[in-house]
Amino acid sequence: MAKAIIADFDKGNVKPLYVLHGNEPFLCDTISDHILAHLIPKEARGFDQIVVYASEVTPSQIIALATRTPMVAQKLLVVVREAQNIKSYAQLAIYAERPSLGTVLVLNAHGDIKEDKGDKKRFLKGAKANGVVFKSVAYRDYQIDPWISARAKEKGLSLETGVATLIKENLGTDLTTIDKALDKLILSLPEGKKCVSQNEVLDTIGISRSFNAFELTKALGACNRPKALFIALQMAKDEKANPIQAVLPQILNYFVKVLRYQGLAGKCSDVEIASRLGVNPYFLREYNAAARCFSSQQLASIFTWLRYYDLMSKGYYGPLPATQALYEELIIRLLP
């Protein structure tokens, strides 16, 4: 969809209003940056290209900028970054119904602009009728490897087998982070070299990203003790971001769903199981694998240990151990 919008723009089908939002900022930024790079000639950008941040302007000021007359270029470009910070859509809703044809107004939000009742709903309706509304959707885990390979190819790189997976495992699924890492790889390679090996990725990118409870539960569910230990110890390094008191309930919730999956498997359709668990059907493969890995007796033991470490982390059994030691002991208990 992002590529289609850019292709349409390049064909000269330029809309007066672009509303870019959703939970994958990279895709929104890609469209916004392309418009910034190609709409206004370089010599006219000082006159007819304006970039502001939503937290620094009011809706009325945005409209005042958008209704100005171009001075040099054929059109005026106004880009509002971090548009998720716009507080009121009353005036913007009116503007969206009759946008200035001499202006291209781009609202780039890092997050959803939810189609609530009232002004916001009216604004999005007008924007859809008279411009482009693009909602970015974060890629799922299985979509990241192909995206990395395709993005690397766009940049003139060829990745050896396993490199895309290695990049994902090291950096996670944030497309902006991955894109910057690919640029870093380009700069680090000898002149003329285009094929990237796993060693070059490790030497250039390293393992320095943040991990979270989602990745930890995924490793636990796969009975991958080395990976679970590694993730847990990385999380322990940032105790403020990963307090174990907040992580333990997430692990508990995960294994409760595994137990429920065991009780529902073979009795209900996948769609119904996913609905009852409150998860996307895509994740049923993960719960199926975990349900095969753990017996009901092992799950009961896990629940006991999680309660024990929850109380320990709150000081019920004496002085609180170091976070790293607590995480390490927890993983050993859960995956003996």
Stockholm file with secondary structure:
# STOCKHOLM 1.0

chainA/1-336         MAKAIIADFDKGNVKPLYVLHGNEPFLCDTISDHILAHLIPKEARGFDQIVVYASEVTPSQIIALATRTPMVAQKLLVVVREAQNIKSYAQLAIYAERPSLGTVLVLNAHGDIKEDKGDKKRFLKGAKANGVVFKSVAYRDYQIDPWISARAKEKGLSLETGVATLIKENLGTDLTTIDKALDKLILSLPEGKKCVSQNEVLDTIGISRSFNAFELTKALGACNRPKALFIALQMAKDEKANPIQAVLPQILNYFVKVLRYQGLAGKCSDVEIASRLGVNPYFLREYNAAARCFSSQQLASIFTWLRYYDLMSKGYYGPLPATQALYEELIIRLLP
#=GR chainA/1-336 SS CHHHHHHHHHTTCCCSEEEEEESCHHHHHHHHHHHHHHSSCGGGHHHHEEEEEGGGSCHHHHHHHHTSCCSSSSSEEEEEESGGGCCCCHHHHHHHHSCCTTEEEEEECSBCCCCCSTHHHHHHHHHHHHSEEEEECCCCHHHHHHHHHHHHHHTTCEECTTHHHHHHHHHCSCHHHHHHHHHHHHHHSCTTCCEECHHHHHHHTCSCCCCCHHHHHHHHHTTCHHHHHHHHHHHHTCTTTSCHHHHHHHHHHHHHHHHHHHHHTTTSCHHHHHHHHTSCGGGHHHHHHHHHHSCHHHHHHHHHHHHHHHHHHTTTTSSCCCHHHHHHHHHHHHCC
#=GC SS_cons         CHHHHHHHHHTTCCCSEEEEEESCHHHHHHHHHHHHHHSSCGGGHHHHEEEEEGGGSCHHHHHHHHTSCCSSSSSEEEEEESGGGCCCCHHHHHHHHSCCTTEEEEEECSBCCCCCSTHHHHHHHHHHHHSEEEEECCCCHHHHHHHHHHHHHHTTCEECTTHHHHHHHHHCSCHHHHHHHHHHHHHHSCTTCCEECHHHHHHHTCSCCCCCHHHHHHHHHTTCHHHHHHHHHHHHTCTTTSCHHHHHHHHHHHHHHHHHHHHHTTTSCHHHHHHHHTSCGGGHHHHHHHHHHSCHHHHHHHHHHHHHHHHHHTTTTSSCCCHHHHHHHHHHHHCC
//
